[in-house]
Amino acid sequence: MTKVIALFNQSGGVGKSTLTLNLGHHLSRRKQRVLLIDMDPQASLTTFMGLDPVELDRTVYNAIVGEEPLPIYPDIHGVDLAPTNINLCAAELELVSTLMREMRLRDTIEPLLPNYDFILIDCPPSLGILSVISLVAATHVLVPIQTQFKAFQGTDLLLNTVAGLRAKANKTLRIAGFIPTLYDGRTAQESRTLKAIQEQLSPLAPVFEPIPKSIAFADASEARKPLVLLKAKHPGVLVLMQIAKALEKMP
């Protein structure tokens, strides 16, 4: 069965797009067939994959609002990409009165499921309709959490959102795990926050090893490459490999 994983956090700047790109690439290196879907109108994932959002004629918007086939750009760093651009912002308004709008993404990707082992969805940093339709389409949600106290405090709202969807719109949605991001172990505050994340969230789902804070991720994004293709021996590469391996084994 295809694992459809939504990378979701209502806060911005936690590394969702970077994780989507890198985890997708590592899964492809493990011989998995992977599709990435950019559901964030900021189009960071699309840009990181080397496409210019402004130049795209057809994007996720056309599939979600226009009910056209999902546009897919094949084999970018071993994965396929369904890109987006700023036009997706209009979907929030255009879908307001649409019947069964929560099912739009699920219906769009359903014909594609036999073609992929993993579909990773980069959600926007909000609790709006784009995030809702992404979570309804997903089999799992993977939660990046910045190792800052304020970011950790927002986890309750996120978990309540997931619980609400599981109660009604997507009863089979599972939490794949939590990924602490932008971690600087030299600071006492971040060490305390990481410990709190591990203690309080591990009963709900696995808490993976933290992704270290490093300029190398920004350099890789600027180069339009996964980190492993820029700095294969970077400590973050091993963490990403371990997470990808764990995603393969999850039910």
PASEBA-1860 file (N, C-alpha, C; in nm, 3 decimals):
! residues 251
1> MTKVIALF> 0.084/-0.119/0.000/0.000/0.000/0.000/0.088/0.124/0.000 ~ 0.050/0.219/-0.083/0.125/0.345/-0.089/0.112/0.421/0.041 ~ 0.224/0.469/0.093/0.223/0.553/0.213/0.221/0.699/0.169 ~ 0.115/0.768/0.206/0.098/0.908/0.171/0.124/0.988/0.299 ~ 0.236/1.059/0.303/0.282/1.123/0.426/0.275/1.274/0.411 ~ 0.194/1.338/0.495/0.186/1.483/0.497/0.284/1.538/0.600 ~ 0.376/1.621/0.558/0.466/1.689/0.651/0.398/1.818/0.692 ~ 0.359/1.823/0.820/0.266/1.927/0.863/0.308/1.989/0.995
9> NQSGGVGK> 0.308/2.121/0.998/0.316/2.199/1.120/0.259/2.335/1.087 ~ 0.169/2.386/1.172/0.107/2.514/1.141/0.204/2.631/1.152 ~ 0.322/2.607/1.209/0.425/2.711/1.219/0.515/2.706/1.096 ~ 0.561/2.822/1.053/0.654/2.828/0.941/0.798/2.820/0.988 ~ 0.888/2.795/0.895/1.030/2.796/0.926/1.081/2.678/1.005 ~ 1.008/2.566/1.002/1.052/2.449/1.078/1.125/2.347/0.990 ~ 1.133/2.374/0.860/1.209/2.286/0.771/1.126/2.184/0.697 ~ 0.996/2.208/0.678/0.910/2.111/0.609/0.957/2.084/0.467
17> STLTLNLG> 0.982/2.191/0.392/1.019/2.173/0.252/1.155/2.105/0.238 ~ 1.249/2.144/0.322/1.382/2.083/0.321/1.373/1.935/0.354 ~ 1.293/1.901/0.454/1.275/1.760/0.490/1.206/1.682/0.379 ~ 1.105/1.741/0.317/1.033/1.672/0.209/1.129/1.636/0.096 ~ 1.210/1.731/0.055/1.307/1.707/-0.052/1.407/1.599/-0.012 ~ 1.467/1.614/0.106/1.574/1.522/0.146/1.523/1.383/0.178 ~ 1.411/1.372/0.248/1.357/1.239/0.277/1.311/1.169/0.149 ~ 1.251/1.245/0.058/1.213/1.186/-0.069/1.332/1.130/-0.144
25> HHLSRRKQ> 1.441/1.206/-0.145/1.561/1.159/-0.215/1.618/1.034/-0.149 ~ 1.624/1.033/-0.015/1.679/0.915/0.052/1.591/0.792/0.033 ~ 1.461/0.811/0.027/1.373/0.698/-0.003/1.398/0.646/-0.143 ~ 1.421/0.737/-0.237/1.449/0.693/-0.374/1.581/0.618/-0.384 ~ 1.678/0.656/-0.302/1.805/0.583/-0.299/1.789/0.443/-0.242 ~ 1.680/0.422/-0.170/1.648/0.291/-0.117/1.551/0.216/-0.210 ~ 1.548/0.259/-0.335/1.472/0.193/-0.441/1.321/0.207/-0.425 ~ 1.278/0.313/-0.356/1.136/0.341/-0.345/1.093/0.437/-0.456
33> RVLLIDMD> 0.974/0.419/-0.505/0.917/0.511/-0.605/0.847/0.624/-0.530 ~ 0.892/0.747/-0.556/0.851/0.860/-0.470/0.794/0.974/-0.554 ~ 0.682/1.029/-0.506/0.625/1.151/-0.562/0.619/1.256/-0.451 ~ 0.666/1.376/-0.480/0.655/1.489/-0.389/0.547/1.583/-0.441 ~ 0.460/1.630/-0.350/0.354/1.724/-0.387/0.372/1.851/-0.305 ~ 0.385/1.962/-0.374/0.404/2.092/-0.309/0.267/2.157/-0.290 ~ 0.218/2.158/-0.165/0.089/2.220/-0.134/0.103/2.354/-0.066 ~ 0.222/2.410/-0.065/0.247/2.539/-0.002/0.259/2.646/-0.111
41> PQASLTTF> 0.169/2.746/-0.114/0.175/2.849/-0.218/0.308/2.925/-0.220 ~ 0.386/2.921/-0.113/0.517/2.984/-0.115/0.612/2.912/-0.211 ~ 0.580/2.786/-0.245/0.651/2.709/-0.347/0.799/2.687/-0.315 ~ 0.833/2.678/-0.188/0.973/2.654/-0.152/1.023/2.520/-0.206 ~ 0.942/2.416/-0.191/0.983/2.285/-0.241/1.004/2.289/-0.392 ~ 0.911/2.351/-0.462/0.923/2.362/-0.608/1.053/2.433/-0.646 ~ 1.085/2.540/-0.574/1.208/2.614/-0.601/1.331/2.531/-0.567 ~ 1.329/2.463/-0.452/1.442/2.381/-0.411/1.468/2.268/-0.510
49> MGLDPVEL> 1.364/2.226/-0.581/1.379/2.118/-0.679/1.428/2.169/-0.814 ~ 1.450/2.301/-0.824/1.510/2.355/-0.945/1.413/2.412/-1.046 ~ 1.284/2.423/-1.012/1.187/2.481/-1.103/1.158/2.626/-1.064 ~ 1.123/2.707/-1.163/1.085/2.845/-1.138/0.933/2.851/-1.130 ~ 0.876/2.873/-1.012/0.729/2.871/-0.999/0.658/2.968/-1.092 ~ 0.721/3.082/-1.119/0.657/3.185/-1.203/0.636/3.135/-1.346 ~ 0.723/3.048/-1.392/0.719/3.002/-1.530/0.627/2.882/-1.552 ~ 0.568/2.829/-1.447/0.487/2.708/-1.460/0.348/2.740/-1.512
57> DRTVYNAI> 0.306/2.670/-1.616/0.172/2.689/-1.671/0.068/2.607/-1.595 ~ 0.107/2.488/-1.552/0.014/2.400/-1.482/0.078/2.354/-1.352 ~ 0.000/2.361/-1.245/0.052/2.326/-1.113/-0.054/2.246/-1.037 ~ -0.027/2.224/-0.910/-0.124/2.158/-0.823/-0.258/2.233/-0.825 ~ -0.254/2.363/-0.840/-0.377/2.443/-0.845/-0.474/2.391/-0.951 ~ -0.423/2.361/-1.069/-0.509/2.313/-1.177/-0.576/2.181/-1.142 ~ -0.506/2.098/-1.065/-0.563/1.970/-1.025/-0.665/1.986/-0.914 ~ -0.634/2.071/-0.815/-0.721/2.085/-0.699/-0.848/2.163/-0.733
65> VGEEPLPI> -0.834/2.272/-0.805/-0.948/2.357/-0.835/-1.013/2.319/-0.968 ~ -0.931/2.296/-1.069/-0.984/2.264/-1.202/-1.012/2.118/-1.227 ~ -0.976/2.033/-1.129/-0.997/1.888/-1.141/-0.931/1.830/-1.266 ~ -0.814/1.884/-1.299/-0.733/1.831/-1.408/-0.637/1.726/-1.352 ~ -0.577/1.644/-1.440/-0.475/1.551/-1.390/-0.361/1.625/-1.323 ~ -0.305/1.565/-1.220/-0.196/1.628/-1.147/-0.073/1.642/-1.237 ~ -0.021/1.764/-1.256/0.099/1.780/-1.340/0.221/1.728/-1.266 ~ 0.296/1.641/-1.331/0.410/1.576/-1.265/0.536/1.597/-1.348
73> YPDIHGVD> 0.640/1.645/-1.284/0.772/1.657/-1.346/0.854/1.537/-1.300 ~ 0.895/1.452/-1.392/0.956/1.325/-1.351/1.106/1.335/-1.323 ~ 1.149/1.247/-1.234/1.290/1.215/-1.210/1.378/1.338/-1.185 ~ 1.344/1.413/-1.082/1.432/1.520/-1.035/1.499/1.468/-0.909 ~ 1.628/1.445/-0.916/1.702/1.384/-0.804/1.638/1.251/-0.761 ~ 1.588/1.177/-0.859/1.535/1.044/-0.832/1.390/1.040/-0.792 ~ 1.324/1.156/-0.780/1.183/1.158/-0.741/1.103/1.239/-0.842 ~ 0.971/1.217/-0.842/0.881/1.297/-0.924/0.825/1.411/-0.841
81> LAPTNINL> 0.788/1.520/-0.906/0.739/1.639/-0.837/0.611/1.691/-0.900 ~ 0.511/1.717/-0.815/0.394/1.794/-0.855/0.413/1.935/-0.798 ~ 0.446/2.033/-0.882/0.487/2.165/-0.833/0.369/2.257/-0.806 ~ 0.400/2.372/-0.747/0.297/2.473/-0.723/0.355/2.611/-0.745 ~ 0.269/2.711/-0.732/0.312/2.851/-0.731/0.208/2.933/-0.655 ~ 0.221/3.063/-0.663/0.136/3.152/-0.582/-0.012/3.140/-0.617 ~ -0.044/3.087/-0.734/-0.184/3.070/-0.773/-0.262/2.984/-0.673 ~ -0.190/2.898/-0.603/-0.258/2.808/-0.510/-0.324/2.885/-0.396
89> CAAELELV> -0.279/3.008/-0.371/-0.344/3.091/-0.269/-0.492/3.109/-0.299 ~ -0.525/3.119/-0.427/-0.665/3.141/-0.466/-0.753/3.022/-0.433 ~ -0.692/2.905/-0.418/-0.772/2.786/-0.389/-0.845/2.797/-0.256 ~ -0.785/2.867/-0.160/-0.848/2.884/-0.030/-0.988/2.946/-0.045 ~ -1.000/3.046/-0.134/-1.128/3.112/-0.156/-1.217/3.035/-0.253 ~ -1.158/2.982/-0.357/-1.237/2.916/-0.461/-1.299/2.786/-0.415 ~ -1.242/2.724/-0.313/-1.296/2.597/-0.266/-1.396/2.612/-0.152 ~ -1.417/2.736/-0.105/-1.504/2.758/0.010/-1.642/2.698/-0.011
97> STLMREMR> -1.700/2.720/-0.126/-1.837/2.672/-0.151/-1.842/2.543/-0.232 ~ -1.727/2.480/-0.249/-1.720/2.359/-0.331/-1.765/2.237/-0.251 ~ -1.852/2.158/-0.308/-1.901/2.038/-0.243/-1.788/1.936/-0.228 ~ -1.776/1.878/-0.109/-1.674/1.775/-0.081/-1.534/1.826/-0.109 ~ -1.508/1.952/-0.076/-1.377/2.010/-0.106/-1.263/1.938/-0.033 ~ -1.293/1.880/0.084/-1.188/1.812/0.160/-1.131/1.693/0.086 ~ -1.205/1.641/-0.013/-1.162/1.521/-0.085/-1.085/1.552/-0.211 ~ -1.066/1.678/-0.244/-1.008/1.714/-0.374/-0.870/1.653/-0.395
105> LRDTIEPL> -0.780/1.663/-0.297/-0.646/1.608/-0.317/-0.648/1.456/-0.313 ~ -0.727/1.398/-0.223/-0.736/1.252/-0.218/-0.784/1.197/-0.351 ~ -0.887/1.258/-0.408/-0.939/1.212/-0.536/-0.836/1.230/-0.647 ~ -0.757/1.337/-0.638/-0.656/1.365/-0.741/-0.546/1.261/-0.743 ~ -0.501/1.219/-0.624/-0.386/1.126/-0.621/-0.428/0.979/-0.626 ~ -0.555/0.952/-0.608/-0.598/0.811/-0.604/-0.556/0.732/-0.728 ~ -0.571/0.786/-0.851/-0.529/0.709/-0.968/-0.378/0.686/-0.975 ~ -0.301/0.765/-0.899/-0.156/0.757/-0.906/-0.097/0.658/-0.805
113> LPNYDFIL> -0.178/0.611/-0.711/-0.126/0.528/-0.603/-0.051/0.404/-0.652 ~ -0.097/0.335/-0.757/-0.022/0.217/-0.801/0.118/0.250/-0.855 ~ 0.144/0.377/-0.886/0.272/0.415/-0.946/0.380/0.446/-0.843 ~ 0.341/0.457/-0.715/0.436/0.504/-0.615/0.428/0.422/-0.487 ~ 0.545/0.413/-0.421/0.551/0.353/-0.287/0.529/0.459/-0.180 ~ 0.576/0.581/-0.208/0.562/0.692/-0.114/0.517/0.818/-0.188 ~ 0.422/0.889/-0.128/0.387/1.023/-0.173/0.405/1.114/-0.053 ~ 0.493/1.213/-0.065/0.520/1.307/0.042/0.456/1.442/0.007
121> IDCPPSLG> 0.376/1.495/0.099/0.304/1.620/0.076/0.363/1.728/0.166 ~ 0.414/1.834/0.105/0.466/1.949/0.178/0.352/2.045/0.205 ~ 0.302/2.046/0.329/0.185/2.127/0.365/0.224/2.272/0.390 ~ 0.129/2.364/0.374/0.156/2.504/0.408/0.158/2.524/0.559 ~ 0.220/2.632/0.608/0.226/2.659/0.751/0.099/2.728/0.799 ~ -0.012/2.656/0.796/-0.139/2.712/0.838/-0.235/2.599/0.869 ~ -0.351/2.635/0.925/-0.456/2.536/0.952/-0.573/2.555/0.856 ~ -0.545/2.610/0.737/-0.649/2.636/0.639/-0.686/2.515/0.556
129> ILSVISLV> -0.765/2.539/0.452/-0.819/2.430/0.371/-0.710/2.350/0.300 ~ -0.600/2.416/0.261/-0.494/2.343/0.192/-0.430/2.238/0.283 ~ -0.412/2.272/0.410/-0.360/2.174/0.505/-0.464/2.065/0.531 ~ -0.590/2.104/0.542/-0.695/2.006/0.568/-0.704/1.904/0.456 ~ -0.706/1.949/0.332/-0.719/1.852/0.222/-0.594/1.766/0.209 ~ -0.480/1.820/0.251/-0.358/1.739/0.251/-0.366/1.628/0.355 ~ -0.414/1.662/0.475/-0.424/1.563/0.581/-0.534/1.461/0.552 ~ -0.639/1.502/0.485/-0.744/1.408/0.447/-0.691/1.308/0.344
137> AATHVLVP> -0.601/1.353/0.258/-0.545/1.265/0.155/-0.438/1.171/0.209 ~ -0.386/1.200/0.328/-0.269/1.129/0.380/-0.307/1.001/0.454 ~ -0.214/0.907/0.454/-0.225/0.791/0.542/-0.152/0.818/0.673 ~ -0.051/0.906/0.668/0.031/0.938/0.784/0.061/1.088/0.787 ~ 0.086/1.141/0.907/0.134/1.277/0.921/0.269/1.273/0.992 ~ 0.365/1.344/0.938/0.500/1.353/0.995/0.520/1.498/1.038 ~ 0.558/1.518/1.164/0.556/1.652/1.223/0.698/1.701/1.253 ~ 0.749/1.798/1.177/0.874/1.865/1.215/0.845/1.966/1.326
145> IQTQFKAF> 0.929/1.967/1.428/0.913/2.062/1.539/1.047/2.128/1.567 ~ 1.052/2.259/1.555/1.175/2.331/1.588/1.202/2.319/1.737 ~ 1.327/2.301/1.774/1.362/2.280/1.915/1.374/2.414/1.989 ~ 1.264/2.487/1.985/1.249/2.612/2.060/1.124/2.599/2.146 ~ 1.128/2.658/2.266/1.017/2.642/2.360/0.885/2.690/2.301 ~ 0.886/2.806/2.234/0.762/2.860/2.178/0.706/2.767/2.071 ~ 0.793/2.710/1.989/0.748/2.617/1.885/0.686/2.492/1.947 ~ 0.748/2.444/2.053/0.697/2.325/2.120/0.562/2.351/2.184
153> QGTDLLLN> 0.541/2.472/2.233/0.412/2.507/2.294/0.298/2.496/2.194 ~ 0.324/2.519/2.067/0.220/2.513/1.965/0.180/2.373/1.926 ~ 0.244/2.272/1.984/0.217/2.134/1.945/0.075/2.092/1.982 ~ 0.022/2.144/2.093/-0.113/2.106/2.134/-0.216/2.141/2.028 ~ -0.204/2.259/1.969/-0.297/2.300/1.864/-0.286/2.207/1.744 ~ -0.164/2.172/1.708/-0.141/2.082/1.596/-0.204/1.946/1.623 ~ -0.181/1.892/1.742/-0.235/1.759/1.776/-0.387/1.761/1.781 ~ -0.445/1.871/1.828/-0.591/1.882/1.830/-0.648/1.883/1.688
161> TVAGLRAK> -0.577/1.948/1.596/-0.619/1.948/1.456/-0.618/1.808/1.399 ~ -0.509/1.736/1.423/-0.498/1.599/1.374/-0.607/1.511/1.437 ~ -0.630/1.527/1.566/-0.732/1.447/1.634/-0.872/1.475/1.577 ~ -0.899/1.603/1.547/-1.028/1.637/1.489/-1.050/1.574/1.353 ~ -0.945/1.571/1.272/-0.955/1.508/1.140/-0.971/1.357/1.152 ~ -0.901/1.299/1.248/-0.911/1.155/1.267/-1.051/1.116/1.316 ~ -1.115/1.205/1.386/-1.249/1.175/1.438/-1.355/1.178/1.330 ~ -1.330/1.255/1.223/-1.435/1.273/1.123/-1.388/1.246/0.979
169> ANKTLRIA> -1.294/1.327/0.931/-1.264/1.327/0.787/-1.168/1.217/0.743 ~ -1.079/1.173/0.834/-0.980/1.072/0.795/-0.950/0.984/0.917 ~ -1.035/0.887/0.939/-1.028/0.806/1.061/-0.907/0.713/1.064 ~ -0.841/0.692/0.951/-0.726/0.602/0.947/-0.592/0.676/0.951 ~ -0.596/0.809/0.966/-0.473/0.888/0.968/-0.388/0.851/1.090 ~ -0.260/0.824/1.066/-0.168/0.789/1.173/-0.057/0.893/1.184 ~ -0.001/0.906/1.302/0.115/0.993/1.321/0.240/0.910/1.296 ~ 0.315/0.946/1.194/0.437/0.872/1.160/0.549/0.902/1.257
177> GFIPTLYD> 0.547/1.020/1.315/0.652/1.057/1.409/0.673/1.206/1.415 ~ 0.764/1.243/1.502/0.801/1.383/1.523/0.951/1.398/1.495 ~ 0.986/1.503/1.421/1.126/1.528/1.387/1.170/1.661/1.446 ~ 1.250/1.661/1.552/1.305/1.787/1.602/1.400/1.846/1.498 ~ 1.385/1.975/1.469/1.465/2.038/1.364/1.541/2.159/1.416 ~ 1.638/2.200/1.335/1.718/2.320/1.365/1.778/2.313/1.505 ~ 1.828/2.195/1.540/1.874/2.171/1.676/2.019/2.214/1.695 ~ 2.040/2.296/1.796/2.175/2.339/1.835/2.199/2.289/1.977
185> GRTAQESR> 2.270/2.177/1.988/2.293/2.114/2.117/2.383/2.192/2.210 ~ 2.441/2.301/2.161/2.529/2.382/2.246/2.451/2.470/2.341 ~ 2.322/2.488/2.316/2.242/2.577/2.401/2.161/2.494/2.500 ~ 2.159/2.540/2.624/2.086/2.468/2.728/1.936/2.469/2.702 ~ 1.887/2.581/2.649/1.743/2.591/2.626/1.696/2.490/2.522 ~ 1.771/2.474/2.413/1.731/2.379/2.310/1.747/2.235/2.359 ~ 1.845/2.211/2.442/1.861/2.077/2.500/1.742/2.042/2.589 ~ 1.696/2.140/2.667/1.579/2.117/2.751/1.454/2.094/2.667
193> TLKAIQEQ> 1.441/2.173/2.561/1.323/2.157/2.475/1.324/2.022/2.405 ~ 1.440/1.978/2.359/1.449/1.847/2.295/1.408/1.738/2.394 ~ 1.455/1.747/2.516/1.420/1.648/2.617/1.269/1.647/2.642 ~ 1.208/1.766/2.646/1.063/1.775/2.666/0.988/1.712/2.549 ~ 1.035/1.738/2.428/0.973/1.678/2.310/0.980/1.526/2.318 ~ 1.095/1.474/2.354/1.112/1.329/2.362/1.024/1.268/2.470 ~ 1.018/1.333/2.584/0.942/1.277/2.696/0.791/1.286/2.674 ~ 0.744/1.397/2.621/0.600/1.419/2.613/0.536/1.365/2.486
201> LSPLAPVF> 0.614/1.353/2.378/0.554/1.311/2.252/0.583/1.166/2.215 ~ 0.686/1.106/2.273/0.719/0.967/2.239/0.606/0.868/2.271 ~ 0.519/0.893/2.372/0.406/0.800/2.389/0.307/0.802/2.272 ~ 0.308/0.910/2.192/0.214/0.921/2.080/0.268/0.860/1.952 ~ 0.399/0.876/1.930/0.463/0.830/1.807/0.614/0.844/1.824 ~ 0.692/0.781/1.736/0.837/0.793/1.749/0.885/0.938/1.740 ~ 0.981/0.970/1.824/1.052/1.099/1.813/1.189/1.067/1.755 ~ 1.214/1.112/1.634/1.339/1.078/1.566/1.455/1.162/1.619
209> EPIPKSIA> 1.574/1.122/1.580/1.692/1.200/1.616/1.679/1.341/1.558 ~ 1.729/1.442/1.627/1.712/1.579/1.579/1.795/1.610/1.455 ~ 1.740/1.694/1.371/1.813/1.744/1.254/1.898/1.863/1.302 ~ 2.029/1.856/1.286/2.114/1.964/1.339/2.097/2.094/1.261 ~ 2.107/2.204/1.333/2.105/2.335/1.269/2.237/2.355/1.195 ~ 2.229/2.385/1.066/2.351/2.396/0.987/2.325/2.478/0.861 ~ 2.420/2.563/0.826/2.411/2.642/0.704/2.416/2.553/0.581 ~ 2.462/2.429/0.598/2.473/2.337/0.485/2.338/2.310/0.421
217> FADASEAR> 2.231/2.309/0.499/2.098/2.287/0.442/2.058/2.402/0.351 ~ 2.087/2.525/0.393/2.058/2.641/0.309/2.144/2.638/0.182 ~ 2.270/2.597/0.197/2.358/2.588/0.080/2.304/2.486/-0.020 ~ 2.256/2.372/0.033/2.203/2.268/-0.055/2.076/2.316/-0.125 ~ 1.990/2.387/-0.052/1.868/2.440/-0.112/1.901/2.540/-0.222 ~ 2.001/2.625/-0.196/2.043/2.723/-0.297/2.099/2.654/-0.420 ~ 2.166/2.541/-0.399/2.222/2.464/-0.511/2.118/2.376/-0.578 ~ 1.994/2.376/-0.523/1.884/2.296/-0.577/1.918/2.147/-0.571
225> KPLVLLKA> 1.974/2.104/-0.457/2.015/1.964/-0.441/1.979/1.914/-0.302 ~ 1.958/1.782/-0.288/1.953/1.724/-0.153/2.090/1.738/-0.087 ~ 2.090/1.741/0.045/2.214/1.763/0.119/2.319/1.660/0.086 ~ 2.280/1.535/0.071/2.377/1.427/0.049/2.455/1.446/-0.081 ~ 2.397/1.515/-0.179/2.466/1.538/-0.306/2.562/1.655/-0.298 ~ 2.549/1.736/-0.191/2.640/1.849/-0.174/2.748/1.818/-0.072 ~ 2.706/1.758/0.042/2.801/1.724/0.148/2.763/1.587/0.203 ~ 2.816/1.485/0.141/2.775/1.347/0.173/2.810/1.307/0.315
233> KHPGVLVL> 2.912/1.369/0.374/2.955/1.330/0.508/2.900/1.421/0.618 ~ 2.807/1.509/0.582/2.748/1.597/0.683/2.670/1.513/0.785 ~ 2.676/1.547/0.915/2.606/1.469/1.017/2.456/1.457/0.992 ~ 2.396/1.557/0.929/2.253/1.551/0.903/2.215/1.443/0.805 ~ 2.307/1.403/0.719/2.278/1.301/0.619/2.245/1.168/0.687 ~ 2.321/1.130/0.787/2.296/1.004/0.857/2.160/1.006/0.926 ~ 2.124/1.120/0.985/1.993/1.131/1.050/1.882/1.112/0.947 ~ 1.894/1.177/0.833/1.794/1.165/0.727/1.784/1.022/0.676
241> MQIAKALE> 1.896/0.956/0.663/1.896/0.816/0.619/1.821/0.728/0.719 ~ 1.843/0.752/0.847/1.777/0.673/0.950/1.626/0.696/0.951 ~ 1.584/0.821/0.929/1.441/0.849/0.925/1.376/0.782/0.804 ~ 1.441/0.790/0.687/1.389/0.727/0.567/1.373/0.576/0.588 ~ 1.471/0.515/0.651/1.465/0.371/0.678/1.349/0.339/0.771 ~ 1.326/0.424/0.872/1.215/0.403/0.965/1.080/0.418/0.894 ~ 1.070/0.512/0.801/0.945/0.531/0.728/0.912/0.409/0.644 ~ 1.013/0.343/0.592/0.990/0.222/0.515/0.925/0.114/0.601
249> KMP> 0.965/0.106/0.726/0.921/-0.004/0.813/0.789/0.021/0.884 ~ 0.741/0.145/0.884/0.619/0.174/0.960/0.497/0.111/0.893 ~ 0.399/0.071/0.974/0.279/0.009/0.918/0.192/0.109/0.842
END
